[in-house]
């Protein structure tokens, strides 16, 4: 409150913002706190919308691949089962979404939003998701395909799983090729190396060498080695060992 007094009148107290240094600092701290809370909520909304499984909700954000993804390239994580590929991929996605959750000044106030969208797609679920559109008016197979290929960032998990099935292999390759052609940021996990995956997809729309070359040029490779994390978490097996 600010005290005002005119000659010949009783003093009055008017509610207003004090401009003393302490009050200004406190107001700035409150503003920053409100913006941080708004950014956290907008990030959480973007994370929930991505469909990333709840098991990865508490991963720590990894910002190291944001420049690669901002350049509309792909991060390709490969390694044997249980090496933490999906876990690391979720860390990259979290870092990307946090980095793209921003606050902009709008007049005397501000607006907070996440300017990117991410989506999770498990490779072994592709065909079942496609079949779920059969006979539906609300969503077609092409609608689903556009969601996978047009989203800002796709986490394509366990790519190559089920490629022995001709239809699954065709769809997998079509998703990858479309995202490459449209320069869409993608995080890929696979037990295959890029060369092995190209071999598994051979005979599709491009030659084997062309697929290998495009994957190598588009992807930043990350190889995860070491012990099987799933076995480490489960502890030593009980009973006789074979």
Secondary structure, DSSP 8 states (H G I E B T S, - for coil): -EEE--TTS--EEE-----SHHHHHHHHHHHHHHHHHHHHHHHHHHHHHHT--GGGTT-----TTHHHHHTT-EEEEE-STTSSHHHHHHHHHHHHHHHTEEEEEETTEEEEEE---EEEEEGGGHHHHHHTTTT-SS--HHHHHHHHHHSSEEEEETTTTTTTSHHHHHHHHHHHHHHHHTT-EEEEEESS-HHHHHHHTTTSSS-HHHHHHHHHHHEEEEE--SS-HHHHHH-S--S---
